Amino acid sequence: MAVPQLIVVSPRGSGTPLLARITTALGYTPYGTMSGTRPDGDERPGPGEVSPLLRAAYGQDEAGRLLLGQRDHRAELEAAFQQAVTAVWRVWWTRLGQPVTAASPVDPVLEDRLTRVPDSDLPRLLPGRGCWYVNSLDLERADAGFLRAWHTTARPPIVYHHRDVRDRVVQQIHLLSQPAGHVGSLPDHLVYRDIVSALPTMDARITLALTDPGFPGMREARSCQWLLRHPAVCVLTHEELAGPAHGGSTDARNRALDRLLTATGHPDPAAARAALPEPGSDELPVGAWRTHFTPEHERLLRRHHADLLPPRPDEAAHTIGPRRPDTPASSRPASR
């Protein structure tokens, strides 16, 4: 049976919407940084999802009262369940080391109670089939209990989706060069839009991206390097998923999709792969950086970000996983 929850770590500029369309086609609802692509539909709770979450959120007695009175007070039950869902999502997001707003409509008592749920039990309380997209998974920010539970069980599976750092830089510059209302609400994007817009040429903007340590996406990509090396992480690249229409290859795309389907525990990977959508004409092309990078940019890249460059062709094996950390690592991805 396919796993109910999946974590995707995808640094900004990696072409995440392409992967989000694939995981959505596999039946996962996107949350986190890709929640805006969530499909419309009936997201009613499935069998066995209501009672455990209500007991964890409100305690045995209150959960029993809500469930026993559901015929006469269904609106109260639905409101209580939705409040619990919002709270458990916030707790989960925090354990992934992601920023949350200080102001929240979530009842602090409810959130505090769910915060005390054991790390190994919390994923089972998340309703539905969710794919949690994050820009980074920093070992210093993620909850230690979550990391220990994941180390022991390798669940939920973690997928690391990344892209050639040069294409990520170009994509981020394109985003930051847009009008103010199109760059989103992340503070660093708002600040760096002003900085990027003040530079007259693409050459100057790339130079800024390669020399400013605070340029959006660079620090978080560096904090994710451990994911390339961990044998229980399924590694995918945008170059693989893009397919032949965008500079990739069919074989590489199929191998990457097979790794993803294996990681999710899909019962029939071959049938699932055949039903997945092909990349659309609007997908980000592979190797767009070649139009913009100069030899000086290459020098700056190797001086400041050599650790983020893709491995050489003879080092480009990827994880077939996920596997438990103590399994043989003969197919571990090599890294520079």
Backbone torsions as a table, in degrees:
resi	resn	phi	psi	omega
1	MET	NA	136.8	179.6
2	ALA	-64.0	143.6	-178.4
3	VAL	-65.8	145.6	-176.8
4	PRO	-78.5	-24.5	-178.1
5	GLN	-129.7	143.6	-177.7
6	LEU	-138.9	141.1	176.5
7	ILE	-113.2	125.7	176.2
8	VAL	-116.1	122.6	174.4
9	VAL	-101.8	117.4	-175.5
10	SER	-139.6	102.5	179.9
11	PRO	-56.9	151.5	-178.3
12	ARG	-58.3	138.3	-179.4
13	GLY	88.6	5.8	-176.1
14	SER	-87.0	3.4	-176.7
15	GLY	78.5	35.9	-174.6
16	THR	-58.7	-35.3	-179.6
17	PRO	-56.5	-31.6	178.2
18	LEU	-63.1	-46.7	178.5
19	LEU	-67.7	-36.4	-179.6
20	ALA	-62.4	-36.2	177.2
21	ARG	-66.0	-33.7	179.5
22	ILE	-70.7	-47.8	-178.9
23	THR	-67.0	-32.8	175.9
24	THR	-64.8	-40.6	177.3
25	ALA	-64.1	-25.1	176.8
26	LEU	-82.5	-0.7	175.5
27	GLY	99.9	8.1	179.9
28	TYR	-94.7	135.8	174.6
29	THR	-85.7	125.8	-178.2
30	PRO	-76.9	131.9	175.8
31	TYR	-123.6	177.7	177.9
32	GLY	73.9	-133.3	-174.4
33	THR	-68.1	-15.7	179.1
34	MET	-110.1	19.0	-176.9
35	SER	-64.9	-21.4	178.9
36	GLY	-68.6	-15.5	178.9
37	THR	-95.4	9.1	-176.1
38	ARG	-60.4	128.2	-179.1
39	PRO	-72.3	149.2	174.8
40	ASP	-73.0	145.1	179.3
41	GLY	163.0	174.8	-178.7
42	ASP	-82.6	113.4	-179.7
43	GLU	-106.7	43.5	177.1
44	ARG	-63.4	146.5	-179.7
45	PRO	-63.4	146.0	179.8
46	GLY	-84.8	176.0	179.7
47	PRO	-58.2	133.5	175.9
48	GLY	77.5	8.4	-178.2
49	GLU	-95.4	-24.8	-172.9
50	VAL	-77.2	-54.2	-172.3
51	SER	-60.7	-48.4	-179.3
52	PRO	-59.8	-40.3	-179.2
53	LEU	-69.1	-40.0	178.0
54	LEU	-63.3	-41.3	179.7
55	ARG	-64.6	-41.4	-179.6
56	ALA	-68.6	-34.8	-175.0
57	ALA	-83.3	-38.1	-171.4
58	TYR	-117.1	-8.4	-176.1
59	GLY	92.5	161.2	-173.7
60	GLN	-61.4	-44.7	-174.7
61	ASP	-67.2	-48.9	-177.8
62	GLU	-67.0	-38.5	177.4
63	ALA	-62.5	-40.8	178.0
64	GLY	-62.8	-40.5	179.4
65	ARG	-63.7	-43.4	-179.5
66	LEU	-63.7	-42.6	-177.1
67	LEU	-71.9	-38.4	179.7
68	LEU	-68.4	-30.1	-177.6
69	GLY	-97.6	17.0	-172.9
70	GLN	-65.4	-27.7	-179.6
71	ARG	-69.6	-41.5	-176.7
72	ASP	-89.5	-24.2	-175.2
73	HIS	-132.2	51.6	-176.1
74	ARG	-62.9	-36.7	-179.8
75	ALA	-61.4	-39.0	178.2
76	GLU	-65.1	-41.7	178.9
77	LEU	-62.6	-46.0	-178.3
78	GLU	-65.0	-39.5	178.5
79	ALA	-65.3	-41.4	179.3
80	ALA	-65.5	-40.7	179.5
81	PHE	-65.0	-43.1	-179.1
82	GLN	-65.3	-37.3	175.6
83	GLN	-62.6	-39.5	179.0
84	ALA	-67.0	-39.0	178.3
85	VAL	-62.0	-46.7	179.9
86	THR	-60.6	-40.4	-179.2
87	ALA	-68.9	-43.0	-177.7
88	VAL	-69.3	-34.2	175.1
89	TRP	-63.5	-42.2	179.8
90	ARG	-64.7	-41.7	178.0
91	VAL	-63.1	-43.3	179.9
92	TRP	-63.6	-44.6	-179.8
93	TRP	-60.3	-39.8	178.1
94	THR	-65.3	-40.4	-179.7
95	ARG	-67.1	-24.8	175.1
96	LEU	-79.1	2.1	177.3
97	GLY	78.1	23.1	-176.8
98	GLN	-95.8	149.9	-179.0
99	PRO	-70.5	141.3	175.6
100	VAL	-128.4	154.5	178.5
101	THR	-76.1	147.3	178.4
102	ALA	-67.7	-39.1	178.6
103	ALA	-85.3	130.7	-177.4
104	SER	-151.5	143.3	176.1
105	PRO	-73.7	-6.1	-177.9
106	VAL	-70.8	134.5	176.1
107	ASP	-62.0	120.6	-177.9
108	PRO	-60.7	-31.1	177.7
109	VAL	-66.8	-42.3	178.6
110	LEU	-63.6	-45.4	179.7
111	GLU	-63.9	-40.8	-179.7
112	ASP	-63.3	-40.1	179.8
113	ARG	-64.8	-41.8	-179.5
114	LEU	-73.0	-25.1	176.9
115	THR	-62.3	-28.5	-177.3
116	ARG	-85.7	-0.2	176.0
117	VAL	-66.0	133.1	179.7
118	PRO	-55.2	145.6	-176.4
119	ASP	-58.8	-35.2	-178.9
120	SER	-72.3	-20.9	-177.5
121	ASP	-94.8	-25.4	-172.4
122	LEU	-58.0	-45.1	-179.2
123	PRO	-57.8	-29.9	-179.7
124	ARG	-70.2	-18.2	179.1
125	LEU	-85.8	-15.6	179.7
126	LEU	-69.8	123.3	-175.9
127	PRO	-76.3	154.6	174.6
128	GLY	71.4	-164.7	177.1
129	ARG	-113.3	107.9	-173.6
130	GLY	-114.5	141.2	171.1
131	CYS	-112.7	112.8	-173.7
132	TRP	-94.5	109.5	-179.2
133	TYR	-92.9	128.2	175.8
134	VAL	-132.5	153.5	179.1
135	ASN	-79.8	-22.6	-180.0
136	SER	-157.5	161.4	173.8
137	LEU	-135.7	83.8	-174.2
138	ASP	-80.3	125.6	-178.5
139	LEU	-63.5	-22.2	-179.7
140	GLU	-87.9	-13.0	-178.6
141	ARG	-109.8	-31.2	179.8
142	ALA	-66.0	149.8	-178.4
143	ASP	-63.3	132.3	-177.0
144	ALA	-62.9	-37.8	178.6
145	GLY	-64.5	-40.7	176.2
146	PHE	-60.0	-45.3	-178.5
147	LEU	-64.7	-38.2	178.1
148	ARG	-65.6	-42.9	179.0
149	ALA	-63.8	-41.7	179.4
150	TRP	-66.7	-39.2	178.2
151	HIS	-59.3	-36.3	-177.4
152	THR	-78.1	-38.8	-171.3
153	THR	-111.6	-17.1	-172.2
154	ALA	56.6	29.1	178.0
155	ARG	-131.0	139.0	-5.6
156	PRO	-64.8	153.7	176.7
157	PRO	-60.3	145.6	176.3
158	ILE	-111.5	129.4	175.1
159	VAL	-111.1	128.2	173.7
160	TYR	-104.6	115.4	-177.6
161	HIS	-112.7	119.2	-177.0
162	HIS	-139.9	179.9	-172.5
163	ARG	-149.0	155.8	175.8
164	ASP	-47.2	127.3	-174.9
165	VAL	-57.3	-31.1	-179.9
166	ARG	-67.7	-41.5	176.0
167	ASP	-67.7	-34.0	177.1
168	ARG	-63.8	-41.6	178.9
169	VAL	-61.5	-47.2	-179.4
170	VAL	-62.1	-42.2	-179.7
171	GLN	-64.2	-41.3	178.5
172	GLN	-64.8	-38.8	178.1
173	ILE	-64.7	-42.1	177.1
174	HIS	-59.6	-42.7	179.7
175	LEU	-63.4	-46.1	-176.1
176	LEU	-73.4	-12.7	178.9
177	SER	-88.8	-2.9	-179.0
178	GLN	-77.9	166.7	175.3
179	PRO	-56.7	158.1	-171.6
180	ALA	-54.7	-35.1	-176.1
181	GLY	-78.1	2.2	-174.6
182	HIS	-116.3	6.6	-176.9
183	VAL	-100.2	1.4	179.7
184	GLY	87.5	-164.0	-175.1
185	SER	-121.0	5.1	178.1
186	LEU	-64.5	132.6	-175.7
187	PRO	-56.1	-42.7	-178.1
188	ASP	-67.5	-31.6	175.8
189	HIS	-66.9	-41.5	179.9
190	LEU	-62.9	-43.9	-178.8
191	VAL	-68.3	-46.8	-175.6
192	TYR	-75.6	-17.1	172.1
193	ARG	-63.2	-42.4	178.0
194	ASP	-62.7	-41.1	-178.3
195	ILE	-67.4	-47.6	-178.6
196	VAL	-64.5	-41.4	-177.8
197	SER	-64.7	-24.5	-179.5
198	ALA	-79.0	-12.1	-179.7
199	LEU	-89.4	137.8	-170.0
200	PRO	-81.0	-22.1	-172.5
201	THR	-134.0	160.5	174.8
202	MET	-64.4	-35.7	178.9
203	ASP	-58.1	-46.7	-179.1
204	ALA	-67.2	-34.7	-178.9
205	ARG	-69.7	-39.5	176.3
206	ILE	-66.0	-40.9	177.7
207	THR	-59.7	-42.5	176.4
208	LEU	-59.2	-48.6	-176.5
209	ALA	-59.8	-34.2	-175.6
210	LEU	-86.0	-15.4	-175.9
211	THR	-115.0	-15.2	179.9
212	ASP	-94.6	112.7	-176.9
213	PRO	-64.7	-17.2	179.8
214	GLY	-93.1	3.4	-178.4
215	PHE	-59.2	133.7	-173.2
216	PRO	-52.8	129.8	174.0
217	GLY	98.0	-21.5	-174.5
218	MET	-74.2	-45.9	-178.1
219	ARG	-66.8	-40.8	-177.8
220	GLU	-69.4	-34.0	176.7
221	ALA	-64.8	-38.0	179.8
222	ARG	-67.7	-35.0	180.0
223	SER	-72.2	-9.8	-178.6
224	CYS	-99.0	2.4	-174.6
225	GLN	-61.2	-26.8	179.9
226	TRP	-63.1	-27.0	-179.0
227	LEU	-66.9	-28.9	177.8
228	LEU	-66.4	-24.4	-170.4
229	ARG	-105.0	-15.0	-174.1
230	HIS	-80.0	128.4	-175.2
231	PRO	-68.6	-14.2	180.0
232	ALA	-95.2	2.7	-179.0
233	VAL	-99.8	134.0	174.7
234	CYS	-87.2	117.5	-176.3
235	VAL	-101.5	127.1	177.0
236	LEU	-128.6	149.5	174.9
237	THR	-120.4	153.3	175.4
238	HIS	-61.8	-35.3	-179.4
239	GLU	-60.9	-37.3	177.4
240	GLU	-70.3	-46.5	-174.2
241	LEU	-73.2	-21.3	-175.8
242	ALA	-65.2	-29.4	177.5
243	GLY	75.9	176.1	-173.6
244	PRO	-64.3	-26.8	-178.1
245	ALA	-67.4	-16.3	-176.1
246	HIS	-128.5	27.6	174.7
247	GLY	98.2	0.9	177.6
248	GLY	-100.4	-156.4	179.6
249	SER	-136.9	154.4	178.9
250	THR	-64.2	-43.8	-178.3
251	ASP	-61.7	-43.8	-179.8
252	ALA	-64.3	-39.7	178.9
253	ARG	-64.0	-44.4	-179.4
254	ASN	-63.7	-40.8	179.0
255	ARG	-64.8	-40.2	179.0
256	ALA	-65.6	-42.6	178.5
257	LEU	-64.5	-37.2	177.5
258	ASP	-63.5	-38.7	177.2
259	ARG	-64.0	-42.5	179.1
260	LEU	-62.8	-44.2	-178.4
261	LEU	-67.3	-35.1	175.0
262	THR	-66.4	-41.5	-179.9
263	ALA	-62.9	-36.2	-179.0
264	THR	-83.9	-4.7	179.8
265	GLY	71.1	32.4	-178.1
266	HIS	-66.4	133.3	-175.2
267	PRO	-70.2	-21.9	-178.5
268	ASP	-139.3	77.1	-175.1
269	PRO	-58.1	-39.7	-176.7
270	ALA	-63.3	-45.8	179.5
271	ALA	-66.7	-39.3	-179.3
272	ALA	-65.2	-42.6	-179.5
273	ARG	-61.9	-38.9	-179.2
274	ALA	-65.0	-25.3	-176.7
275	ALA	-94.1	-2.8	-177.0
276	LEU	-77.8	148.6	-178.0
277	PRO	-70.5	146.2	173.8
278	GLU	-79.1	155.0	177.1
279	PRO	-58.5	138.8	179.8
280	GLY	-81.6	171.5	-177.9
281	SER	-69.3	-15.9	-178.2
282	ASP	-94.1	4.3	-178.4
283	GLU	-69.2	157.6	-177.6
284	LEU	-72.4	127.1	-178.4
285	PRO	-71.4	157.0	177.3
286	VAL	-85.6	134.2	174.7
287	GLY	80.8	21.2	179.0
288	ALA	-63.4	-23.1	-179.1
289	TRP	-60.7	-25.6	-177.2
290	ARG	-62.6	-24.4	178.5
291	THR	-72.7	-24.1	-170.2
292	HIS	-114.5	-28.3	-174.4
293	PHE	-78.2	136.0	176.0
294	THR	-104.4	168.2	174.9
295	PRO	-56.3	-33.7	178.2
296	GLU	-67.5	-37.6	176.3
297	HIS	-63.8	-39.7	178.1
298	GLU	-62.2	-39.8	179.3
299	ARG	-63.9	-44.2	179.0
300	LEU	-64.3	-38.7	179.5
301	LEU	-61.2	-46.2	-178.2
302	ARG	-72.0	-26.6	178.0
303	ARG	-74.2	-42.6	-172.3
304	HIS	-101.5	-24.7	-171.0
305	HIS	-138.1	33.6	-179.1
306	ALA	-59.4	-30.6	-178.5
307	ASP	-70.8	-15.2	-180.0
308	LEU	-98.0	-2.2	178.7
309	LEU	-70.4	148.5	178.6
310	PRO	-65.3	153.6	177.9
311	PRO	-64.5	157.1	175.3
312	ARG	-63.8	159.1	-177.2
313	PRO	-53.2	-34.7	-178.4
314	ASP	-78.8	-2.1	179.3
315	GLU	-115.0	11.2	-164.7
316	ALA	-91.3	19.1	177.0
317	ALA	-65.0	145.0	-179.6
318	HIS	-119.9	158.3	179.6
319	THR	-62.5	137.6	175.3
320	ILE	-89.6	-18.2	-173.0
321	GLY	-37.9	-161.8	9.2
322	PRO	-79.4	151.6	175.1
323	ARG	-123.2	159.9	174.7
324	ARG	-65.8	146.5	-177.1
325	PRO	-56.4	-25.1	-176.6
326	ASP	-94.4	10.8	178.2
327	THR	-87.1	161.8	-179.4
328	PRO	-56.4	141.8	-174.7
329	ALA	-108.8	34.1	-177.1
330	SER	-63.2	-25.1	179.8
331	SER	-109.0	22.4	176.7
332	ARG	-62.2	143.8	178.3
333	PRO	-70.5	127.9	174.6
334	ALA	-74.4	153.5	-179.9
335	SER	-145.4	156.9	-177.4
336	ARG	-77.6	NA	NA
